Amino acid sequence: MAAEEATETSYVETVTVSCDGGGGPLGHPRVFLNLEETGEVDCPYCSHKFILADGAKEASGH
């Protein structure tokens, strides 16, 4: 099976994001992805691309 092209791109304000493929019967297990190293990441399940927006601030821990 060939790798799918990114179906959607989201610009995000945090270095950690989650993806569940849109939920429902067409979704996938929720995964948490880290953008800290390169500023972008693709979901390993659905190829949704997340890109850290310009001027985004690093998240503070609790």
TORGUFI-425086 format. One line per 2 residues: number of its first residue (from 1); for each residue x, y, z of N, C-alpha, C. Coordinates in nm, 4 decimals. Atoms other than C-alpha are relative to their C-alpha. Layout:
BEGIN
NUM	X Y Z X Y Z X Y Z ~ ...
% end
This chain:
BEGIN
1	0.0848 -0.1169 0.0000 0.0000 0.0000 0.0000 0.0896 0.1235 0.0000 ~ -0.0808 -0.1209 0.0128 0.1456 0.3381 -0.0994 -0.0326 0.0969 0.1126
3	0.0204 -0.1007 -0.1040 0.1920 0.6118 0.1582 -0.0927 0.1091 -0.0530 ~ 0.0942 -0.1044 0.0398 -0.0861 0.8691 0.1513 0.0665 0.1368 0.0090
5	-0.0454 -0.1381 -0.0074 -0.0191 1.2346 0.0837 -0.0723 0.0659 0.1166 ~ 0.0646 -0.0719 -0.1087 -0.0970 1.4784 0.3635 -0.1357 0.0505 -0.0484
7	0.1344 -0.0369 0.0416 -0.4703 1.5328 0.3491 -0.0388 0.1375 0.0519 ~ 0.0356 -0.1277 -0.0597 -0.4779 1.8447 0.5646 0.1222 0.0547 0.0728
9	-0.1079 -0.0652 -0.0730 -0.2378 2.0959 0.7172 -0.0600 0.0968 0.0998 ~ 0.0458 -0.0914 -0.1046 -0.2936 2.2796 1.0451 0.1191 0.0753 0.0560
11	-0.0999 -0.0826 -0.0665 -0.0915 2.5681 1.1842 -0.0420 0.0113 0.1451 ~ 0.0351 0.0094 -0.1411 -0.0802 2.5311 1.5623 0.0865 0.0929 0.0839
13	-0.0673 -0.0939 -0.0901 0.0266 2.7490 1.8558 0.0785 -0.0688 0.1110 ~ -0.0692 0.0724 -0.1065 0.1691 2.4743 2.0809 0.0906 -0.1065 -0.0601
15	-0.0950 0.0986 0.0515 0.4596 2.2301 2.0447 -0.0496 -0.1428 0.0155 ~ 0.0597 0.1331 -0.0131 0.2427 1.9335 2.1489 -0.1436 0.0067 -0.0495
17	0.1356 0.0063 0.0535 -0.0716 1.8428 1.9556 -0.0495 -0.1431 0.0070 ~ 0.0556 0.1344 0.0072 -0.3074 1.5475 1.9440 -0.0786 -0.0145 -0.1297
19	0.0755 0.0290 0.1217 -0.4693 1.3819 1.6435 -0.0756 -0.1298 0.0206 ~ 0.0798 0.1227 -0.0059 -0.7519 1.1289 1.6303 -0.0646 -0.0295 -0.1354
21	0.0512 0.0251 0.1345 -0.8184 1.1406 1.2575 -0.1405 0.0498 -0.0226 ~ 0.1346 -0.0526 0.0171 -1.1422 1.3295 1.3048 -0.1030 -0.0731 0.0831
23	0.0909 0.0725 -0.0879 -1.2956 1.0829 1.5473 -0.1028 -0.0828 -0.0764 ~ 0.1041 0.0824 0.0611 -1.5941 0.8618 1.4821 0.0562 -0.1258 -0.0634
25	-0.0429 0.1272 0.0592 -1.5744 0.5414 1.2776 0.1134 0.0142 -0.1017 ~ -0.1078 -0.0189 0.0967 -1.3298 0.6954 1.0280 0.1282 0.0490 0.0653
27	-0.1160 -0.0506 -0.0701 -1.0853 0.8110 1.2941 0.1018 -0.1086 0.0297 ~ -0.1032 0.0939 -0.0429 -0.7879 0.6390 1.4559 0.0290 0.0266 0.1468
29	-0.0323 -0.0261 -0.1410 -0.6465 0.6069 1.8086 0.0646 0.1373 0.0164 ~ -0.0568 -0.1326 -0.0258 -0.5581 0.9465 1.9596 0.1493 -0.0152 0.0282
31	-0.1432 -0.0031 -0.0216 -0.1862 1.0146 1.9390 0.0411 0.1430 0.0320 ~ -0.0546 -0.1302 -0.0339 0.0125 1.3017 2.0861 0.1320 0.0146 -0.0730
33	-0.1153 -0.0224 0.0857 0.2760 1.4516 1.8587 0.0755 0.1232 0.0477 ~ -0.0848 -0.1086 -0.0468 0.5697 1.6807 1.9390 0.0641 0.0704 -0.1184
35	-0.0559 -0.0812 0.1084 0.6757 1.9641 1.7072 0.1275 0.0719 0.0416 ~ -0.1109 -0.0759 -0.0568 0.9623 2.0869 1.9256 0.1279 -0.0087 -0.0832
37	-0.1271 0.0187 0.0695 1.2495 1.9436 1.7205 0.0086 0.0728 -0.1341 ~ -0.0067 -0.0573 0.1355 1.1630 2.0587 1.3668 -0.1058 0.1065 -0.0283
39	0.1054 -0.0974 0.0230 0.8526 2.2761 1.4038 -0.1135 -0.0535 -0.0861 ~ 0.1113 0.0627 0.0728 0.6376 2.0331 1.2051 0.0054 -0.1502 0.0199
41	0.0100 0.1448 -0.0157 0.5169 1.6744 1.2225 -0.1219 -0.0490 -0.0774 ~ 0.1116 0.0651 0.0677 0.2929 1.4378 1.0245 -0.0545 -0.1095 0.0905
43	0.0618 0.1076 -0.0759 0.0454 1.2082 1.1973 0.0351 -0.1328 -0.0676 ~ -0.0370 0.1282 0.0602 0.1659 0.8492 1.1462 -0.1199 -0.0814 -0.0495
45	0.1196 0.0730 0.0430 -0.1945 0.7278 1.0993 -0.0641 0.0604 -0.1247 ~ 0.0801 -0.0608 0.1066 -0.3624 0.9805 0.8689 0.0759 0.1032 -0.0828
47	-0.0862 -0.0932 0.0732 -0.0730 1.1987 0.7428 -0.0409 0.1465 0.0137 ~ 0.0337 -0.1402 -0.0263 -0.2331 1.5177 0.8786 0.1289 0.0700 0.0413
49	-0.1226 -0.0738 -0.0296 0.0498 1.7737 0.8853 -0.0299 0.1133 0.0971 ~ 0.0093 -0.1079 -0.0973 0.0917 2.0037 1.1858 0.1270 0.0831 -0.0108
51	-0.1128 -0.0917 0.0117 0.3156 2.3115 1.1524 -0.0127 0.1048 0.1097 ~ -0.0007 -0.0992 -0.1058 0.4137 2.5393 1.4390 -0.0090 0.1390 -0.0625
53	0.0238 -0.1326 0.0563 0.2811 2.8877 1.3603 0.1116 0.0961 0.0397 ~ -0.0984 -0.1042 -0.0311 0.5180 3.1852 1.3450 -0.0424 0.0727 0.1275
55	0.0286 -0.0721 -0.1229 0.5412 3.3513 1.6850 -0.0650 -0.0830 0.1087 ~ 0.0611 0.0860 -0.1016 0.3997 3.0509 1.8726 0.0928 -0.0072 0.1210
57	-0.0770 0.0052 -0.1233 0.5118 3.0343 2.2345 0.0117 -0.1428 0.0483 ~ -0.0170 0.1339 -0.0576 0.6521 2.7288 2.4075 -0.0975 -0.0176 0.1146
59	0.0942 0.0285 -0.1061 0.4074 2.5624 2.6403 0.0722 -0.0058 0.1338 ~ -0.0594 0.0083 -0.1330 0.4723 2.5934 3.0113 -0.0554 -0.1211 0.0722
61	0.0421 0.1198 -0.0734 0.4599 2.2859 3.2306 -0.0758 0.0369 0.1260 ~ 0.0770 -0.0232 -0.1231 0.2338 2.2515 3.5326 0.0719 -0.0626 0.1144
% end
